[in-house]
Amino acid sequence: PRARLTIDPDFTIAPVPRRLFGSFVEHMGRCVYTGIYEPGHPKADADGLRTDVLDLVRELGPTVVRYPGGNFVSGYYWEDGVGPKEQRPRRLDRAWRSIETNEFGLGEFARWAKAAGTEPMMAINLGTRGIQEACDILEYANHPGGTKYSDLRRAHGNAEPFGIKLWCLGNEMDGPWQVGHKTAAEYGRLAAETARAMRLVDPSIELVACGSSNSRMPTFGEWERVVLEETYDQVDYISAHAYYQEHDDPGDFLACARDMDTFIESVVATADAVRARGKHRKHIDISFDEWNVWYQSRHRESAIAKGESEWEVAPRVIEDEYSITDAVVVGTLLNSLLRHGDRVTVACQAQLVNVIGLLRSEPGGPAWKQTIAHPFEQVRRRAAGEILDVRVRSDRYETPRFGDVDLVDASGTWDAENGLVSLFLANRDQAEAATVEVGVRGFGELRVQHAAVLATAEGQDRHTTNDEQHPERVSLRPLDGVEVADGQATLTLPPLSWAVVQLG
Ligand code: AHR
């Protein structure tokens, strides 16, 4: 296939929102226990944080990390996870049919986030709990001292407040699977009143109302409308969640970022309609705070999902191993988020370690990057300045779900301060290389500063993954042959590949 991209420094969408490159740590499976935290592991520090995992997290550099759930949060007692560890109770986690030891809680997470150099983002329980508990945890986290919960934090060894800015008002409350699931009207009222009370405790916080769990929910659209009618003045963001998997047509799977595009555009349209009707001034942005590839059909067959497993501490739950195809799809999902960075200003890839993870780690053993970590890390590192309005004219292919779809998918940024154009490109063609021309007139003289690609290497196919024995089998390699002349860059993307090119 062939594609022609046109970019211009005057045609930009918005500044790159730094919080677009977030991730998610849930008390689920082995994300916390034997993921980021494993006392007794040879690489654990004095607090039980795995430093090998921390090192990899620092390389990935998620700018914000959502915690502690997910479905888990809808039955969570945050008070169980603070104070002397030996006094913390064990509880049944109904969401993931596991035993929660509470050895790791808010204080440990705040310490881990600081060590990882990331911004913490908290979710509160609006499934089984409500306004008072939300205000209590906020007081514990952010109030300087001299009150019951702020003094409790100080007594627990944290004199300084955690200063957490971003708070999610519950999780996936539209989902019948959620403990404490609600109708849009029930949830909207509770979220509005919780938000109002939380802002009385700390007016500087930013609040996320729950949107839809995916774009196929029967309430999609109407849920956002009703929730925003109730909460518009009280919240800053509406959330979106989306997971994609390959069914029987790889071409369809490779095109799933089209669903993300439409999802985002529909939520923006709904939020703006509520804005117009209510004569509101501000805009509501989207917090796309769970997104990834997830082989959900495999999970549905598991003993945990069927309620047939023993209750265990940190069982293995949805430890999907990601392939080259999955990495290309993740690259296109990042493109979709970046293209909509004027309205999607927070996003969290789900999840960070082991559970549908960017990273994998073994108990007592090593940690490594999955294939999907590479596009995530590169876009987080290299997207800077302004998001470019990349005009794409590409050969297309037919898909069952999305109709005609571009074979070449792209996004890009312009960092005027450092004179750097960054392009993120995917070739969805599974058999043929793509020839891409990029019109770059208007940027002055450009040279290739960096060009790397993720694609199948010799002896690999599109299903190749990284694993404990081969942690770097799939990674980036130099993309040769990128040329710039007469206001045009030319490059060739291998079949089924994801690439980053920087010109400056
Ligand atoms: O990330 C895994 C789960 O997916 C989360 O707990 C839930 O919010 C979503 O359904």
Boltz pocket constraint, residues with backbone or C-beta under 6 A from the ligand:
constraints:
  - pocket:
      binder: B
      contacts: [[A, 26], [A, 28], [A, 69], [A, 70], [A, 71], [A, 72], [A, 171], [A, 172], [A, 290], [A, 350], [A, 351]]
      max_distance: 6.0
